[in-house]
Amino acid sequence: MTFKPQIIIPATYMRGGTSKGVFFNLEDLPEVCKVTGPARDAMLLRVIGSPDPYAKQTDGMGGATSSTSKSVILSKSSEVDHDVDYLFGQVSIDKPFVDWSGNCGNLTAAVGSFAISQGLVDAERIPKNGIATVRIWQANISKTIIAQVPMVDGEVQETGDFELDGVTFPAAEVQVEFMSPVDASDTMFPTGNLVDDLEVPGVGAIKVTMINAGIPTIFLNAESINYTGTELQVDINSDKKALAMFETIRAYGALKMGLIDNIDHAANRQHTPKVAFVGKSQSYTSSSGKAINEDDIDLNVRALSMGLLHHAMMGTAAVAIGTAATIPGTLVNLAAGGGERKAVVFGHPSGTLKVGAEAAQNKGDWTVNRVVMSRSARILMKGSVYIPGNIF
């Protein structure tokens, strides 16, 4: 039997925030993969090493976690006043499925530097020294993101002393601004309420805040499900009953938010919505052994991604947290002590994160102008990925 030779595709493996992913320039993809469809999904699944019933992704670039099973496709922007179009694919580990329903806020931090290195940003917009402002069109959710990328001698500066909890080594700071993450025409709170009673089979009625900001997110109080908000991955991810409960909450929340028409459709929308539980400020020891003092944070937040508790915090969920924290009456705001605020510092399993947000109310409807946080990014490997030639 004869087998086709492997297909070679230029790619860059990058860390952005607390995530890693394989980055592609759209022009470098096989012709059949330059458009949305089954061929592109098949390519990305094979690059990452999915579906893998062993959940290891040994035969691919994935790292067997939701944070490391990711792909990015960039191209010169087709939008006015933008530099680059950014398309994100969350690759399922054990299923033949790529979820295009949301953004990855962490990998956003790497988009600017990759775009510059690929010549996708006009040269006149890039200073030899200083900060390059990269205008990103997030194609999954049709939103604008601004990345402030440090430059030294005409090259992206990746090394530095900025420390990000959840990332072992320091790097250069990249400020990321999520501009108008909720359009004025969109509904930030899909039910019109800051807090809803969500009926969940096997759980009962629980208070939730459901918000569309950064990424659709369902917030609930930790104590309502017998947690404190200081839990680490080992406390949740080894508990199959708990994971099943969170998935049920996610599914029924998606239905109430109008993201799906039938409860059975939740399985095909794994990336969104996110589920997070919040608790009042309490001291705890992070996953790295770092002591987090309750006086240094406003609240604790734990979030699930792709069915498991995240080791730190998803960037898009941080946008939702920052937004909800600034709106008096949401569960996030109340857990942080209530009242008006323009920023919040929250504890997550790996440490802490500060997020600033500008929210305003107009005729009873809430909007958010921008959400700002600092991340870092770094190229890990640059070259080509190889996939078997028989996947198309």
C-alpha positions as CSV (number, residue, x, y, z in Angstrom):
1,M,0.0,0.0,0.0
2,T,1.3,3.5,-0.9
3,F,0.9,6.5,1.4
4,K,1.0,10.1,0.5
5,P,4.0,12.1,1.8
6,Q,3.5,14.5,4.7
7,I,2.3,18.0,4.1
8,I,4.7,20.7,5.4
9,I,3.1,23.9,6.7
10,P,5.1,27.0,8.0
11,A,4.0,27.6,11.6
12,T,5.2,29.2,14.8
13,Y,4.6,27.8,18.3
14,M,4.0,30.6,20.7
15,R,3.1,31.3,24.3
16,G,0.6,34.0,24.9
17,G,-0.4,34.7,28.5
18,T,-1.0,31.4,30.3
19,S,-1.7,29.6,27.0
20,K,0.2,28.1,24.1
21,G,-0.8,27.6,20.5
22,V,0.3,27.0,17.0
23,F,0.2,30.2,14.9
24,F,-0.3,30.3,11.1
25,N,-0.2,33.0,8.5
26,L,-3.3,32.4,6.3
27,E,-1.3,32.6,3.2
28,D,0.9,29.7,4.3
29,L,-2.0,27.2,4.6
30,P,-2.7,24.6,2.0
31,E,-5.1,26.1,-0.6
32,V,-8.1,23.9,0.6
33,C,-7.5,25.2,4.2
34,K,-7.5,28.9,3.4
35,V,-11.3,28.9,3.8
36,T,-13.5,27.9,6.6
37,G,-14.7,24.3,6.4
38,P,-14.0,20.6,7.1
39,A,-10.5,20.6,5.5
40,R,-9.3,23.4,7.8
41,D,-10.7,21.7,10.8
42,A,-9.1,18.4,9.8
43,M,-5.7,20.1,9.4
44,L,-5.8,21.7,12.8
45,L,-7.0,18.6,14.5
46,R,-4.1,16.6,13.0
47,V,-1.6,19.4,13.8
48,I,-2.6,19.5,17.5
49,G,-3.0,15.7,17.7
50,S,-6.7,15.3,18.2
51,P,-9.0,13.4,18.7
52,D,-6.9,11.4,21.1
53,P,-8.7,8.8,23.3
54,Y,-5.7,8.7,25.5
55,A,-6.1,12.5,26.1
56,K,-2.3,13.0,25.7
57,Q,-2.0,14.5,22.1
58,T,1.3,12.6,21.8
59,D,1.1,12.6,18.0
60,G,0.7,16.4,17.7
61,M,1.6,19.8,19.0
62,G,-1.1,19.9,21.7
63,G,-0.2,19.8,25.4
64,A,-3.2,17.8,26.5
65,T,-4.9,20.7,28.3
66,S,-7.4,23.3,27.2
67,S,-4.7,25.9,27.6
68,T,-2.4,24.2,25.2
69,S,-4.8,22.7,22.6
70,K,-5.2,25.9,20.6
71,S,-4.6,27.3,17.1
72,V,-4.5,30.7,15.6
73,I,-4.8,31.9,12.0
74,L,-3.8,35.5,11.1
75,S,-4.1,37.5,7.9
76,K,-3.8,41.1,6.7
77,S,-6.9,42.8,8.0
78,S,-9.9,43.3,5.7
79,E,-11.4,45.8,8.2
80,V,-10.8,49.6,8.0
81,D,-8.4,50.9,10.7
82,H,-7.1,47.5,11.7
83,D,-3.8,45.8,11.0
84,V,-4.6,42.1,11.3
85,D,-7.5,39.6,11.4
86,Y,-7.2,37.1,14.2
87,L,-9.1,33.8,14.1
88,F,-8.9,31.4,17.0
89,G,-9.7,27.7,17.0
90,Q,-10.1,25.8,20.3
91,V,-9.2,22.2,19.5
92,S,-11.0,19.5,21.5
93,I,-8.6,17.0,23.0
94,D,-10.7,13.8,22.8
95,K,-13.3,14.7,20.1
96,P,-13.0,15.5,16.4
97,F,-14.1,19.1,17.0
98,V,-12.7,22.6,16.6
99,D,-14.7,25.3,18.4
100,W,-14.7,28.7,16.6
101,S,-17.4,30.3,18.9
102,G,-15.1,32.5,21.0
103,N,-11.8,34.2,21.4
104,C,-8.7,33.3,23.4
105,G,-7.7,36.3,25.5
106,N,-4.4,34.9,26.5
107,L,-3.1,34.1,23.0
108,T,-4.2,37.6,22.0
109,A,-1.0,38.8,23.7
110,A,1.0,37.0,21.1
111,V,-1.0,38.1,18.1
112,G,0.7,41.5,17.8
113,S,4.3,40.2,17.8
114,F,3.4,37.4,15.3
115,A,1.7,39.9,13.1
116,I,4.8,42.1,13.1
117,S,7.1,39.2,12.4
118,Q,5.0,38.1,9.5
119,G,4.9,41.5,7.9
120,L,1.1,41.9,8.4
121,V,1.5,45.3,10.0
122,D,2.6,48.2,7.8
123,A,6.2,49.1,8.4
124,E,5.4,52.8,8.9
125,R,3.3,51.8,11.9
126,I,6.2,50.1,13.7
127,P,8.7,52.2,15.6
128,K,12.3,51.1,15.7
129,N,12.2,51.6,19.5
130,G,9.2,52.1,21.7
131,I,5.8,50.7,21.6
132,A,4.0,49.4,18.4
133,T,0.3,49.7,18.6
134,V,-1.2,46.7,16.8
135,R,-4.9,47.0,15.9
136,I,-6.5,43.5,15.9
137,W,-9.8,42.5,14.5
138,Q,-11.0,39.5,16.4
139,A,-12.8,37.6,13.7
140,N,-14.5,35.0,15.9
141,I,-16.5,37.6,17.8
142,S,-16.1,40.7,15.5
143,K,-14.4,42.9,18.1
144,T,-11.4,45.2,18.2
145,I,-8.4,44.5,20.4
146,I,-5.4,46.8,20.8
147,A,-2.0,45.2,21.7
148,Q,0.9,47.4,22.8
149,V,4.0,45.5,21.7
150,P,7.5,46.7,22.9
151,M,10.1,47.2,20.2
152,V,13.9,47.4,20.4
153,D,16.1,48.1,17.4
154,G,13.3,47.2,15.0
155,E,12.6,43.8,16.6
156,V,9.8,42.7,19.0
157,Q,11.2,42.7,22.5
158,E,10.1,39.4,24.2
159,T,12.4,39.3,27.2
160,G,11.8,41.4,30.3
161,D,11.1,41.4,34.0
162,F,7.3,41.4,33.9
163,E,5.9,38.4,35.9
164,L,2.6,36.9,35.2
165,D,1.1,34.4,37.7
166,G,0.6,31.1,35.9
167,V,3.8,31.6,33.8
168,T,7.1,30.4,35.3
169,F,9.5,32.8,33.7
170,P,9.4,36.7,33.4
171,A,9.1,38.3,29.9
172,A,8.3,41.7,28.3
173,E,5.0,43.2,29.3
174,V,2.3,43.5,26.6
175,Q,-0.7,45.6,27.5
176,V,-3.9,44.3,25.9
177,E,-7.0,46.5,25.5
178,F,-10.3,44.9,24.7
179,M,-12.2,47.7,23.0
180,S,-16.0,47.8,23.5
181,P,-16.2,44.0,24.2
182,V,-19.9,44.5,24.3
183,D,-21.4,46.6,21.4
184,A,-24.1,49.1,22.2
185,S,-26.4,47.0,20.0
186,D,-25.6,43.8,21.9
187,T,-27.1,42.8,25.2
188,M,-24.5,42.5,28.0
189,F,-27.0,40.6,30.2
190,P,-28.9,38.3,27.9
191,T,-31.9,37.9,30.2
192,G,-32.0,41.6,31.1
193,N,-31.1,40.8,34.7
194,L,-27.9,41.2,36.8
195,V,-28.8,38.0,38.7
196,D,-31.0,35.2,37.6
197,D,-32.3,32.0,39.2
198,L,-31.1,29.1,37.0
199,E,-32.9,25.8,37.4
200,V,-30.4,23.0,36.9
201,P,-31.4,19.3,37.1
202,G,-29.7,17.5,40.0
203,V,-28.5,20.9,41.4
204,G,-31.7,22.9,41.9
205,A,-32.2,26.6,41.6
206,I,-29.0,28.6,41.9
207,K,-28.3,32.3,41.7
208,V,-26.2,33.2,38.6
209,T,-24.9,36.3,36.7
210,M,-24.8,35.6,33.0
211,I,-22.9,38.1,31.0
212,N,-21.6,38.6,27.4
213,A,-18.3,40.4,27.8
214,G,-15.1,39.1,26.4
215,I,-16.7,35.7,26.3
216,P,-20.2,34.5,27.4
217,T,-19.7,33.5,31.1
218,I,-21.9,32.1,33.8
219,F,-20.9,33.2,37.3
220,L,-22.2,31.6,40.5
221,N,-21.4,31.9,44.2
222,A,-18.9,29.3,45.4
223,E,-20.9,28.7,48.6
224,S,-24.1,27.8,46.6
225,I,-22.3,24.7,45.3
226,N,-20.4,24.0,48.6
227,Y,-17.0,25.5,47.6
228,T,-15.1,28.4,49.0
229,G,-13.5,29.9,45.8
230,T,-10.0,29.0,47.0
231,E,-9.9,25.6,45.3
232,L,-7.1,24.4,43.1
233,Q,-7.2,22.1,40.0
234,V,-6.6,18.9,42.2
235,D,-9.8,19.7,44.2
236,I,-12.0,19.8,41.1
237,N,-10.5,18.0,38.2
238,S,-10.3,14.6,40.0
239,D,-13.9,14.8,41.0
240,K,-16.0,13.4,38.1
241,K,-19.3,14.2,39.9
242,A,-18.3,17.8,40.3
243,L,-17.2,18.1,36.6
244,A,-20.5,16.6,35.5
245,M,-22.3,19.2,37.7
246,F,-20.4,22.0,36.2
247,E,-21.1,20.8,32.6
248,T,-24.8,20.6,33.4
249,I,-24.8,24.1,34.8
250,R,-22.9,25.2,31.6
251,A,-25.5,23.5,29.3
252,Y,-28.6,24.9,31.0
253,G,-26.9,28.3,31.3
254,A,-26.2,28.3,27.6
255,L,-29.8,27.5,26.9
256,K,-31.0,30.4,29.1
257,M,-28.5,32.8,27.5
258,G,-29.9,31.9,24.1
259,L,-26.6,30.5,22.9
260,I,-28.2,27.2,22.0
261,D,-31.7,26.2,21.0
262,N,-31.7,22.7,22.5
263,I,-29.9,21.4,25.6
264,D,-28.3,18.6,23.4
265,H,-26.5,21.3,21.4
266,A,-24.2,22.2,24.3
267,A,-21.9,19.3,23.5
268,N,-21.1,21.0,20.2
269,R,-20.3,24.3,21.8
270,Q,-17.6,23.3,24.3
271,H,-15.6,26.6,24.3
272,T,-18.5,28.8,25.3
273,P,-20.0,29.7,27.6
274,K,-17.6,29.5,30.5
275,V,-18.6,28.7,34.0
276,A,-16.9,30.4,37.0
277,F,-17.6,30.5,40.7
278,V,-16.7,33.4,42.9
279,G,-16.0,33.8,46.6
280,K,-15.1,36.5,49.0
281,S,-11.4,37.5,49.5
282,Q,-9.7,34.7,51.4
283,S,-6.0,33.8,51.8
284,Y,-4.8,30.6,50.2
285,T,-1.7,28.9,48.7
286,S,-1.5,29.0,45.0
287,S,-0.6,25.9,42.9
288,S,3.1,27.1,42.8
289,G,3.2,27.4,46.6
290,K,2.9,31.2,46.6
291,A,1.0,32.6,49.6
292,I,-1.9,34.8,48.5
293,N,-3.0,37.2,51.2
294,E,-6.7,38.1,51.4
295,D,-5.8,41.7,51.9
296,D,-4.1,41.8,48.4
297,I,-7.2,40.7,46.5
298,D,-10.8,41.8,46.2
299,L,-12.2,38.3,45.6
300,N,-11.4,34.8,44.5
301,V,-12.6,33.4,41.1
302,R,-12.2,29.9,39.7
303,A,-13.2,29.1,36.1
304,L,-13.7,26.0,34.0
305,S,-12.5,25.7,30.4
306,M,-13.3,22.7,28.1
307,G,-14.7,20.8,31.1
308,L,-11.9,21.2,33.6
309,L,-10.9,23.8,36.1
310,H,-8.4,26.2,34.5
311,H,-4.9,26.4,36.0
312,A,-5.0,30.2,36.0
313,M,-7.5,32.4,34.3
314,M,-8.6,32.6,30.7
315,G,-8.0,36.1,29.3
316,T,-11.5,36.4,27.9
317,A,-13.0,35.3,31.2
318,A,-10.9,38.0,32.9
319,V,-12.6,40.5,30.6
320,A,-16.0,39.2,31.9
321,I,-14.7,39.3,35.5
322,G,-13.4,42.9,35.2
323,T,-16.7,44.0,33.5
324,A,-19.0,42.3,36.0
325,A,-17.0,43.6,38.9
326,T,-17.6,47.2,37.9
327,I,-21.4,46.8,37.7
328,P,-23.0,47.0,41.1
329,G,-25.3,44.1,41.9
330,T,-23.7,41.3,39.9
331,L,-22.5,38.3,41.8
332,V,-18.9,39.2,40.9
333,N,-19.3,42.8,42.2
334,L,-21.0,41.6,45.4
335,A,-18.2,39.0,46.1
336,A,-15.7,41.9,45.7
337,G,-17.6,43.9,48.4
338,G,-20.1,45.7,46.2
339,G,-20.2,49.3,45.2
340,E,-18.6,51.2,42.3
341,R,-15.1,50.4,41.1
342,K,-12.9,50.7,38.0
343,A,-10.6,47.8,38.6
344,V,-10.5,44.5,40.4
345,V,-7.7,42.2,41.7
346,F,-8.8,38.6,41.9
347,G,-7.2,35.4,43.1
348,H,-7.1,32.4,40.8
349,P,-5.4,29.0,41.2
350,S,-1.9,30.3,40.0
351,G,-2.0,33.6,41.8
352,T,-3.6,37.0,41.1
353,L,-4.6,39.2,38.2
354,K,-5.6,42.9,38.0
355,V,-8.1,43.9,35.4
356,G,-9.4,47.5,34.7
357,A,-12.7,48.2,33.1
358,E,-14.8,51.2,32.1
359,A,-18.5,50.5,32.3
360,A,-21.4,52.9,32.1
361,Q,-25.2,52.7,32.3
362,N,-27.4,54.4,29.8
363,K,-31.1,54.3,30.0
364,G,-30.9,51.2,32.1
365,D,-28.6,49.3,29.8
366,W,-24.9,48.6,30.7
367,T,-22.1,49.1,28.2
368,V,-18.3,48.7,28.7
369,N,-15.9,50.9,26.7
370,R,-12.8,48.9,27.3
371,V,-11.1,46.3,29.5
372,V,-7.4,46.4,30.1
373,M,-4.9,43.9,31.4
374,S,-1.2,43.1,31.1
375,R,0.1,39.8,29.7
376,S,3.3,38.6,28.1
377,A,4.2,36.5,25.0
378,R,7.1,34.7,23.5
379,I,8.0,32.6,20.4
380,L,8.9,29.1,21.5
381,M,9.7,27.5,18.1
382,K,9.5,28.6,14.5
383,G,9.6,26.4,11.4
384,S,7.1,24.0,10.0
385,V,4.6,21.5,11.2
386,Y,4.1,18.2,9.4
387,I,0.8,16.3,8.9
388,P,0.0,13.1,7.0
389,G,-1.0,13.8,3.4
390,N,-4.1,11.7,3.5
391,I,-6.2,13.9,5.8
392,F,-8.0,15.8,3.0
